[in-house]
Amino acid sequence: MASISMGVSAHEAGANDEAQALPIVEKPDYKPEGRQYGIDALFAFGRVTDPQVSPDGKKILYGVSYESVEHNRSNRDLYVMNIDGSNPTRLTRTATSENNAVWIDGGARIVFMWAKDKDAKPQMWVMNADGSNPRQVSDIEKGIEGFVISPDGKKVVLISTVKYARTAADVYPDLAESTGRIIDDLMYKHWDEWVTEIPHPFIADFDGQTLSNIKDILGDEPFEAPMRPWGGVESFAFSPDSQKLIYVSRKKTGIDYTLSTNSDLYLYDIATGETENLTEGMEGYDTCPAFSPDGKYVAWLSMEHDGYESDKNRIFIHELATGKKTDLTEDWDYAADAIAWAPDSKSVLFLAPYQGGIPIFSVNIKNRKVTTVAEGECDYAAVVPVDNKTVLTLRHSMLYPNEICAVNIKDGQVTQLSHVNDELLASVDMPTVEKHWVTTTDGKQMLTWVLLPPNIDRTKQYPALLYCQGGPQSPVSQFWSYRWNLALMAAQGYVVIAPNRRGLPGFGTEWNAQISGDYGGQNMQDYLSAVDQIKQEPYVDSKHIGALGASYGGFSVYWLAGHHEGRFACFVAHAGIFNTEAQYLETEEMWFANWDLGGPYWETNNPVAKRSFENSPHRFVDKWDTPILVTHGEYDFRILASQGMMAFNAAKLRGIPAEMLIFPDENHWILKPQNSALWLRVLFRWTDKWLKVNG
């Protein structure tokens, strides 16, 4: 295993006194008790992200972050290593995270985003390739959320925010201290924020040290670019000659925005300011633009249907000379996740959920042939071409977190380059992952991952947990999560059952689409089929099985609580939908509710909507008879915390053992380290109480 050397730079701790108000979060000096993989071990893993190849192809720039439960914060620092993984060197050692790092000047310098202390806004900075001589480049009042530098290094696009909603003081200047919000349209809240500002792209001249001639590309247009909440720097692409820029935007506001997923790619001429909509008439999400290296094509991800956010992500290319558009994956029945051009411009590399994993694929732009570049019982999480022979990637599985790997495009050979977590992984006993095929009630074969406790004695019986996936259309691949970590569950002595139920990608568009309009339908039968088959294994204690999940997984738990017919001994629901009628009017992205539920509950002649709302979990509380733990965050504006409170109240009024864990400062996810640790401790305390015979 390669050792880590430490660079010495002015950017290290001590470079500014203000930063020292925050403690530096370092790699923990953690030694597991025995070989137990527990909650503390989960927090001790280094989180490897965002590998960037230097222009000469000789070095890799990347980030590693660590979480500190003690200090209740995380921190990300920058590292560099040789292209073969040798000589990993730490470049920064500060109390605040460095992000969005990229090479400039042929690899002589690095540009990154950094807030120099806890009260500062993130800005664009530049430093030498060895981490020395850091210098602040931007001074944007509201800070920046990301940046993209043009190929010639002379232009930069900065993402910052502009005012969107009116305040009380705008209407009544004498009430400047009022906190009231005057609202007259929808999309006034989104995910975890009241929408008072929206992101805009600002283009500027860049001489390597300073910015000038900063201009808001959208001007007075009241539209997001990039789109909340997921959009970032992947929403922008400079042409190879640096003369044009593509940006992604959904040019809608209010009720029109909340009903539609129709985003477009806009080609912006930097010299003239003229803008052309490249995807006019394409009705779904159009995202992730990428110019081919030869400048002849633009590739992007495109969904067909307006309002369907989990539609098949197709790979389209647009020939700039002729305007011809081609769907490269028209004959390939899976959805792409990320794309990158091969350096020779003859093919597009991409990721896609496929049969329980996320391999790397390539599609030829001439014959549209899709080939597998790298696969296995793992997920690949990045596609960064080095040259026509090698692609850099991140790889993880249910048993290990991300590490940087190199893939030989020709033969698929994978070489692990970073080794951030090797030592910790070698010190703990991890579960075993098995692939089971379950026959569903309609005669289909469903891949179900089963995780077994470390060093399992198959002559004994173990309690089990059914994992219910959220999304609802998110893959149950070989994912690694720092919240829903299935290996951690198995390491606590549980058999974990993780079905690829109906409504998950990776098994064709029909399998993925089936769930829409069928909440409480076939996918619930798929869950029960998985439990009924796996509990026949001699090592499963069939009388002590729990079910747990978040978001749609939380809905699943609430629904199963009223339909399980004694299969489960306890439940855990996080951020779940309990009352779909209330959810329809509480949520903010109405396209989602309309597509998935079939429309509003007052359309009594709409059979799809009627079925959806008749299957609302709250209608079956009279059949609840099993202990349930409910958790939720009060900054969750997708599924309001009132949904969890209703479920908890219903259970208590029914005399059912119940507990609730509410986080006033969390959103749809539990992100703060101490909150996350609390959530995990409460989770296992609850499951141990009801599922472990001698617990």
N, C-alpha and C positions, 0 to 999 in steps of 0.2 A: 504494500500500500504506500502510495506517495505521501511524503510528509508536507506539511504546510509551512512555508516560510513567510515571514512578516515584512512587508515593505515599511519603510520609514518615510513619513510625509508630513507636511504641514497640516494635512487634513485629519490627522489623528486627534484623539482626545487631547485636550490642552491647547488646540489651535485657536479656540475661542472660549472665553470663560463662561459665556452665557449657556453654552451647550452643557456645561457641567452641572447645571441645575437638575438635569436628568441623569440618572445612572446609566452607564453603558451596559447594554445587554450583551453578554458574551456567551460563547458555547459553555453550557453548564458542565461542571465537574461532577457528572452523575455516574453512580455505580449502582446497578440494580441489586435489590435484595435477593440473594440466590440468583436464579436465572428468570425471575418473574417479569413478564412484560405487563407493566401496569400503567396507570395514568401518568405517573411521573416520567416514565420512559417515553410516552407519547410526546410529552412536552419537551423532551430533551433532543428530539431529532432536529437536525438542521434542514431548513427548507430551501432547496436549490431551485433557482428560477432564472429564466430569460438569458440563455446563452447567446452570445454574439461573436461571430467570427471576425477577426481582424481583416482589413482589406488585402493583406498579403497572404492570408490563409494560414498563418503560422501560430496564432494565439486565439484563445477563447476568453472573453470577458463574461462574467456571470455574477449573480448575487446569491448570498446565503443569509437567511434570517433565522433568528432564534427567538423563542417566546420565554418570558420570565413571569412565572406565576407570582413570585415574590414582589416584583416591581409592577406587575399588572400591565405589561406592555411588551411589544416586540420591537426588534430592530433588524435592519437589513444592511449588510456591508458588501462591498464590491471585492471581487477576486479576479485574478487572471491566471491562466495556465497555458502551457504549450499545447499545440494542437493534438499531440499524442497523450495528453493528460499529465505530463511530467511538470515538475516545479510549480505546483499551485501556490500562489502568493497573494496574501491579503493586501489590498490597496488602501482601504479606509478603516478607521476605527473611531467612530463617532457615536454620539448618543441619539442621533436621529437618522432615519433611513435614507440611503441613496437609491434612487430608482431610475428606470428609463435610460440606462446607460448605453451609449453607442460610441463607436470609434469615429474619429475624424482625422484629417491630415494624414491619410495613408496609414493610420495606426499610431501616429506619434502622440496623439492626445485623445482624451475621452471627454465626452459631454454627458452630463447626468442631471437629474433633478434632485434637489435637496432643500430642506428647511433647516437653517443653521441652528435653530433652537426651538424649544417647544411652543413659543409664541409667534414664530415667524411663519410666513407663507412659503410654500415650496417655490423655488425659482430654478432657472437654468444655470448650471455651473459648468466650468471647463477645468480640466487639470491635465498634467502630463501623464503619459501612459504608465509611469511608475507610481502615480498617486501624488506626486509633488506639485507644488505651486497651484493650488485651487484658486479659482477666480470666479466671482459671481458675474453672470452675463446679463440676465434679465432682472428687471425691477418692476414687475407688474403688481399693481396695488392689491388685487385679489389673489395673487399667486397664480401658478399654472398647474394643470392636471396632467400634462404630458407635452411632448414636442416631437416633431419629425424634421430632420435635416435633409435638404435636397442633395442629390448625387454629387453636384459640383461644390457643395459645402458653402454656397453663397446665400442660400435662402433657408428660412426655418418657419415652420408652422407651429404656433403655440396654442395650446388649448387653455382657455380661461373662461370666466363666466361674465354674463351681462345681466342686468336687471330684467325681470320678466313681469312679475305681478305688481299691481299697485298696492301701496300701503295705506293705512288709515290717514297718515300725515299727507299723502298725496291728495286726498279728498278734503281733509279737514286739517289744514296746517297748524291750527292751534292745539291739536291733539297729538303732538309729536311723540309723547311717551306711551301712547296707547299701543297695546299688543294685539288688538283685534285685526282680523283679516277679512276684508270685504271681497266676497267671492261671487262671480256671476257666470262661471262656466266650469265645465268638468276639467279633469286632470290638474286639480289644485294641489294634489298630493301624489307622490310616486315612490313606491318601495319603502323608503325610510326618511323622506324629507318633504316638507311643505315647499311647493315649487315657487320660489321667489326669485330664483336665478336659473339661467340655462347656459350650457356651454356653447361657446362660439370659437371658430378658428381665426387666429390672427397671423397674418403673414408678415415677415420682416426680413430685411437685409441682415446678413451675418458675415462679419469679417474675421471670425475666429475668436474675437475678444469681446465685441460689443454688438448690440442690435440697434437698428435704425429703421426709419420709415415703417413703423408698425401700423398695420391696417387690418381692420375687421373685415374679413372676406364677405360675411353676410350683411354687414352694415346694419340697417334698421330692421332686417327681417326677424320676426319673432319665432325663429325655428331653432331646434337643437342640432348641433353638429359638433361632436358626435352625439349619438342618441343615448339617453339614460335608460337603464342603469349600467349596461354592459359595455357601451361603446368607448373606445379609447384610440390609441395611435393607429390601430389597424384600420381605422375608418378613413385614413388618408394615404395617398400614394402620389409621389412625384414621378413625372416622366423621366426617362433616362437622361434626356437633355436638359432637365431642370426647368423647362419652359412652361410646363402645365402641371396642374395639380388636380387630382380627383378627391372629392370629399363625399361622405355619405350623410344624407339628411332625410328625415321624414318631414316634409314641409306642410305640416298641419298643426293646428293648435286646438285646445279646448275639446269639445265633444267630438270633432272630426279626428283629432289625435287619438282619443281614447277608444274609438271604434275601429281604427285601422292600423295595419302593420305595413302599409305600403311606403317603403323607403326607396330612395333612388340614388344613383351615382351621378354626381355633377362634375363635369370637366370644366375646370376654371383656367382660363388663359391668364397667366401672371402679368404679362405686359399690358394687355388691353382690359382685363377685368371681365371679359365676356364669359358667360357661363352656358354650357350646353347640358341638357339632361340626357345622359346616355341610355337610360333605361325607361324612357317614356313608354307607357302602356304595359309595363311589367308590374303586376299588381301586388306581389308579396314583398317580403324582406329582400332587399339587395344590399349586400354588405361585403366587407373585406376586399376592396379593389387591389389589384397588383399589376403593374406594367410588366410586360415581358422584357428581359434584358436587351433584346434587339429593338425595342420600342414599337414593334408592329401590332401588338395585341394588348388588350386589358383582360385579365381574368377576374372573376368575382364569384361569390356565393349568392345564389338566387333561389327564393321560394316562390312557388307559383300562385298561391291563393292568398288574397287579402283577408286578414283576420286569423289566419292559422299560423301561430308562432312556432309550432313544432312540425311544420311541413318538411318534406324532403328538401334538403339543401343541395341544389344542383350546382355543378361547376359550369359556368358559362364563360365563353371568350367573345370578345368584340374586336373585329379586325378594323383598325383605325382608318386604313386607306379606303375601305369599301363600306364600312358600317355593318358588315355581315355579323350576325350573332349566331353562335353555335352552342348547343347544350352538349357538353362533352360526356355527361353521365346519363343521357337520355335512356340508354339501354342497360344501365347499372342500377339495381333496385335498392340502393343504400344512400344515406345522407352524409355528405362531407361536413367536416368540422373546421378545418383549417387548410389553407393552400399556400404554396410557394412555387415559383417558377424554377425549373431546372436552368442552370446557367446557359445552356445552349438554346434555350427558348423552344425546344421541341416537345416538351412535356410539362405537365403540372404535377407536382408532388402534393399529397394531401393526406389528412387523417380522416378516419370514419369509424364509428362503432360497427363491429362486425362479429357476429356469433360469440358474444360474451367478452370481447376484447376491443382494443382500438389499435389496429395495425397502421402502418404507413403504406400508402398506395401511390401509384403513378398512372397518369392517363396521357396517352399520346394525342397531340392535338390534331393530327392528320387522320388517323384511323379510329380514334376514340377508344382504343383498346386499354382496358384497366389491368394493371399488373400489380402484384403484391411485392413490396420492397422489403418489409420486415414485419414479422408477426410472432406470435407465441402467447403464452398465458401471462399477458402483461398489457398495459396501456402505454402507448407513446403519446407524448403531450406537447411536442414541438416539431416543426419541420424547418430546419435552417441549412440550406444547401451550402456546402463548402466549395465543391467543384462538381463536374459531371460524374464523378466516381463516388463521392461521399456526401452524406447528409448528417448533420448534427441534430440530436434530438434529446428530449428528456424521457426517461422511462421509469415507470413505477408499476406496482401490482398491489394486491391486497396484503402482501407480506413485506413490502419495503417502499419507502418514499422515493421521490424523484432523485435520480442521478443523471448526469450528462453522459450520453453515449454517442459513438460514431457508428454509422451504418454504411456498409459497402453496398452501393445501389445494385451492383451486378449480381452478387451472390447472397445478399441479405445478412452477411456476417456482422454481428454486433459486438463492439468493443466498449466496455465501460471505461469512461475517462475520469470522472470525479468519484471520490470515495469518502464523501463527507460523513456518511453514516455507517460505514463498514464496521467500525469498532463497536458501536452500540448494538448493531444487529447481531454481531457475533457473541455478545454477552447475554442475550436473552433467548428463551425458547419461544419460537413462533408456532402458530397453529399449522395444520395441514389443510390445503384447499383441494376439494374434490369436485369434479364435474358430474352431475347427475342429470339424466333426461327423464322428465316426468310426463306422463300421459294426462292430458287435460280432459275436462268433461266433454269437449267436442272432438276428441280424438287426435289432437295435435300433440307434437313433441315439444316440450318446453325445457330449455336449459336452465338448470338450477345449480347455483354454486352452494356448496356445503363446506363450512369451515369447522374443523374438529379441534378440540382443545389440545394444547401441546402435550406430547407424550401420552396420548389417549390410551387407556386400557379398554379395549373393545369388549371385554367381558363384563364391564361395569356400565351403568346407565348414567347419563348426564342430562341435565335440563337443557331446553332448547329455546332459541329466539327466532321468530319469523321476522325478517327484515322487509319492511314495506317501503318501496322506493317512492320518492317524491317526483315532482316535475309537472304533470305526471309522466311526461315523455323524456325522462333522462335515463341513460343506459345503466344497467347493472353490469358493468364491465369489470375489469380487474382494477377498480378504482381504489385509491388510497385517500382517506379523509382524515382530517384532524378533529372532526366531530363525530361523524358516524363511522368510526373505525371498526370494521367488522373483525379484524384480527384481535383488537383489544377486547372485544366482547368474547371471542372464543378463548382468549387467554385467561379470562375470569372463570373458565370452567363451563362454558356454554357451547352447545352445538348450534351454529348459526346457519339458518336456511335463507338463502337469498335468491328468489325466483326471478327470471326474466319474463314476468307476466305480460299479458297483452297490454299494448300501449307503450312498449319500450323499443328504442331504435336498435338496429343491428341484426334484425331478422326479416327485413323487407318492409316496404311501405304499408302493405295491408296489415301486418302485425302491429306496426307502430300506430296506425290511424284508428284501429278498432275501438280504442277507448273513448274517442270523442263522441259525446252524446250517450255514453253507456257507463257513466259513473255508477258504481254499485252493481255492475253486470258481470260480463265474462271475466274481467280481470280479477274480480273477487273470487270467482270460482277457481281461477288459476292459483291464487294464494292457497285456498283450501286443498286443492289437488296436491300442491307441493308438500304441505304439512302432512296430509294423509299418507303420502308415499314415504316421506323421509322418516316419519315417526315409526314406521315398521322396522327400521334398522335397530338391531339389538342394543346398540349403545345409546339410544334415545329414550329418555324417561317420558313416555307419552302423556303422563298425567301432570307434567310440569313444563308446559310450553307457554312462552309469552309472545306477544306481538308488539312491535314498536316501529315508529316511522315519523317522518316530518313532512309538513306541507300536504301534498296529496297522500303521502304516507300516513300523515296524521288523520286525514279524512278516512283512509282505509282502516285505521285502528278504530275510529269511532263507529264506522259501519260494521266492522267485524264484531264489535262489542255487542251488537244487537242481532247477530246472525251466526255465531260461531258454534252453537249447539254443543257446548262443553269442551271444545278443543283447547281452549286457552285458560291459563290459570292467572294471568295478569296482563295488563296493557300499559303502554307508554305512548302518548301522543304529543308531538311537538308541533306547534304552529299549524294545526290542522283545521280543516273546514268542518264545522259541526252542523251548522244550519245553512243549507245552500240558498234558501230564500234571502236570508240576511246577507250572506256573502255576495249575492248578485248586486245588491245595492251598496255594500260597504267597500268593495274592492275598487280599484282605479282603472285597471286595464280592461275595459269592457269588451275588447275584441276577444280576450281570453274566455271570459264568461259566456259570451254569445256563441263562440265556436264549441267550447267544451260542454256547455250545458244545453245548447240548442236554442237559446233565446231567453227572454224574461219569463218569470213564473206567471205573469198575468196573461200570457198567451195560452189560454186554456185549450184552444183548438190545435196547438202545436204538439204533436205526439212526442217528439224528441224532448222538448222542454218539460212536458208533462211527466215523462218517465224519469228525467233527471231529478226533478224536485220531489217526486214521490219517493225517490230513493235517498233523500236527505237523511243522514244519520240521526238527526234529532227526532225523527218520526218513530224511531225504534227503541227509544230509551226505556220503554216499558219492559223490554226484554233484557236490559242490562242486568248482569248478576255477578260481575267479575271485577276485582280491584283494578283501579286505573290511576295512573300518574299523568297529569296534564302540565305541560310547560309551554311558555309563550313569551315573546318580547313585546313591550308596549310601543316600540318604534316600528313595528311591523305594520305597514300600510297595505300590503298585499292581502294578508289575512289578519284582520284586526284581533287584538288580544281578547276582545269580547267573545270571540268564538270559543277560545279556551275556557274563559270564565263561565260561559253558558254550560259547557260540557261538565266542568267541575261541579257547578251548582246542581246540575241535574243528577249527577252521581250521588252527591251528598243528600239531596232531597229524597232519593230512592233508597237511602240507607246503605249504599255501596261503599266499601273502603276506598277512599280517594285522597289524593294529595295534589297540590298545585304549586308550581315554581314559576313565579313571574319575574321578569327582568325589566325594570322601568327604562333601562338605557340600552336595550338591544333591539335589533330588527328581526328579519326573518331567520337570521342565523345568530348563534351565540358566539361572539367574536372576542370579547375581552378575556384575557387569560384566566383571571380569577373567576369570572362568570362561567367560562368553559369548564374549569376544574370543578366548580360547584355543580354544574349540570351533570358532569360525568359521575361525580360521587353520589349525587342523589339518585341518578339512574340506576347505578349498580346496587345501592342500598335497597332500592325498591324491588328490583328483580331478584336480588338475593333473598329478600324477605319472603317473597311469594313462590319462588321457584326452586330454591335449594332446600331440600328436605331437612337438612341439619343446619340450615343457614340461620 
